[in-house]
Amino acid sequence: MKQNYFSQNPVLIQAAKRAIERRLELEAKDPVLLAGRAGITPDPWQADLLRSDARQTMLMCSRQAGKSTVTSLLALHEALYTPDSLVLLLSPSLRQSQELFKKVKDSHSSLKDSVLPTASETSSLRMEFSNGSRIIALPGNEATIRGFSGVDLLIMDEASRIPDQLYQAVRPMIAVSGGRIVLLSTPFGKRGFFHAEWTEGGDNWKRVKITADQCPRIDKDWLENERRMIGDWWYLQEYFCEFVETEDSVFSFADIQAALDSEIKPLFGE
């Protein structure tokens, strides 16, 4: 009798509807609330990123700092709260793209929400939602991505290992749509577009750097042992986000930059 009373009382029904509408309004403005309902309590830097409206963002974070988790939440929030949006997840390999995409699917499954848009079609590389939004995971292959346009959110995982040509090929996807781009990676030497954008990309980028000693989930004793196990070159890159010279470099990056002179005309033309 009591359950029947609550389910048929128009005042309570209206109150419940208003509460749901209010919750959706708040979540639409604040992805941190969606993260909480997905069972994730963001670190302060993750919360700041989720709430950021920066069009271009670079995450240079230690391994296991949570960069994939937070970007998967960005992707999910974009798809759920921006109807007909297109989100692309791009990594150097298909396996890496699938791993990031799995985090998106796991967060969506944990919501168990009948009010939010439902996943009308799901595969190992693609989710389509009832509001027309799509999340698609792709490998770092220029031939497979050129057909996409009007991208609302482009996430490039392990960006330091993605070829420069591919980066140049995907940037036009957000030119007309006004979409956002997020690059996440650890460094991989002083080379490539990731290093160039971090060091010379100007103020158009929001840059976030999180080292291993800033992550409360990484044990300090483990870090000390890792340095002995993998050596300084890998350790400084993977855990402390240092752009270290590649081991096989004949000349340092600084020496090469110092040798360049924009005043000298090319011998054989442009």
C-alpha positions, 0 to 999 in steps of 0.5 A, a space after each residue: 500500500 505504501 509503495 503504491 501511494 508513493 508511485 501514484 502520488 502526483 506531488 511526489 512524482 513531480 518532485 522526483 521529476 524536478 530532482 532528476 532534471 536538476 541533477 541533469 542540469 548540474 551534471 551537464 555543467 559539472 562533469 565531476 558530478 558524473 564522475 562521482 556517480 560513476 564511482 570515481 573520485 577525481 584528484 584535484 588536477 583531474 577535477 580541474 581538467 573535467 571543469 575546464 573549457 580549454 579548446 586545446 589541452 596537453 596532459 603530460 602525466 606519469 604512468 598510472 597518474 590517471 590521465 586515461 581515466 579522466 579523459 575517458 570521463 571527458 569523452 563520456 560526458 561529451 557524448 551524453 550531454 552534447 547531442 549528436 556529438 562525435 568523439 574520437 579516441 586515437 592511439 598509436 595502435 588499435 590495442 591502445 585505442 581499445 584500452 582507452 575505449 574500455 574505460 569509457 564503456 566501464 564508466 558508462 556501465 557503472 552509471 546504471 541510469 535510465 534517464 541519460 541517453 542509452 547506448 543504442 549500439 556498442 562494439 569493441 570500437 564504437 558506441 552510439 547513443 540514443 541522442 545521436 552521439 558517437 564515441 569511436 576508437 581508432 588506431 593511429 593510421 592516417 588512412 582510417 581516419 581521414 573520412 571523419 569531420 565535424 569532431 567535437 572532441 579529439 583525444 590522442 592517447 600516447 601522443 608522443 608516439 603518434 607520427 607528426 604526419 598523423 597529427 597534422 592530418 587530424 587537426 583539420 577535423 576540429 577546424 570547422 566544428 570548433 571542437 576540442 583536442 586533448 593530447 595525453 602522454 608521457 614524453 618520448 625524447 626531445 622530438 615530434 609534435 608533442 615535444 614541440 607543442 609543449 615547449 613552443 606551442 604558445 599560450 593556446 594550450 592548457 598544459 597539465 604536468 603531473 609527476 609520480 611523486 604528485 600521485 597519492 596512489 604511487 608508492 614511494 618505495 616502488 619509485 626508488 626501486 624502479 629507478 634502479 630497475 629501468 635506468 634514468 632514461 626511462 625513469 625520468 620520462 615515464 615517472 617524472 615527465 622529463 624530455 630526455 635526449 634519445 639514447 642514440 642521438 649524435 647531437 643534442 636537441 639544444 645543439 641542433 636548435 642553436 645551429 639553426 639560423 632563420 636569416 640564412 636562405 636555403 641553398 636549393 630554395 624552399 
